[in-house]
């Protein structure tokens, strides 16, 4: 399922893009998907930072590494 989004740009911009053979819909679609990816990455980074602060001082990195290694070898 998809939806239609309208955007206003100066007429000359549309004309110039058309002259260059630009698929405006594809450019807009890619730009919106890229923006969404960036927003989601930022949200994940913020959540990871929140978790890191919450766990700071509670986990020994060496112990965590050892546990991960043991789990990998157990597979």
VENRA-V632065 format. One record per residue. N is the residue number from 1. SS is DSSP state (H for helix, E for strand, L for the rest). PHI is phi in whole degrees, -180 to 180 (NA if undefined). D_FIRST is the distance of its C-alpha to the first C-alpha in Angstrom with 2 decimals. Layout:
BEGIN
{{N SS PHI D_FIRST} {N SS PHI D_FIRST}}
END
This chain:
BEGIN
{{1 L NA 0.00} {2 L -136 3.77} {3 L -135 7.04} {4 L -102 10.50} {5 L -122 13.44} {6 L -107 16.95} {7 L -142 19.97} {8 L -99 23.60} {9 L -134 25.86} {10 L -57 29.35} {11 H -56 29.58} {12 H -63 31.73} {13 H -65 29.09} {14 H -61 26.59} {15 H -64 29.51} {16 H -64 30.71} {17 H -63 27.37} {18 H -64 27.11} {19 H -58 30.74} {20 L -84 29.89} {21 L 75 27.01} {22 L -76 24.44} {23 L -84 20.77} {24 H -58 20.02} {25 H -60 16.22} {26 H -68 16.61} {27 H -63 19.29} {28 H -65 17.39} {29 H -59 14.32} {30 H -63 16.98} {31 H -64 18.96} {32 H -68 16.28} {33 H -65 15.47} {34 H -65 19.27} {35 H -63 19.90} {36 H -62 17.57} {37 H -60 19.46} {38 H -63 22.73} {39 H -63 22.03} {40 H -66 21.15} {41 H -63 24.26} {42 H -63 26.35} {43 H -62 25.31} {44 H -65 26.25} {45 H -59 29.47} {46 H -65 30.40} {47 H -66 29.89} {48 H -63 31.97} {49 H -65 34.62} {50 H -61 34.77} {51 H -66 35.27} {52 H -59 37.81} {53 H -64 39.80} {54 H -65 39.73} {55 H -93 41.00} {56 L -55 43.39} {57 L 83 46.81} {58 L -98 45.69} {59 L -121 44.84} {60 L -88 47.16} {61 H -55 45.21} {62 H -68 47.72} {63 H -65 47.41} {64 H -62 43.62} {65 H -61 43.88} {66 H -62 46.37} {67 H -63 44.15} {68 H -62 41.17} {69 H -60 43.51} {70 H -62 44.91} {71 H -65 41.50} {72 H -64 40.59} {73 H -71 43.92} {74 H -70 43.56} {75 L -76 40.54}}
END
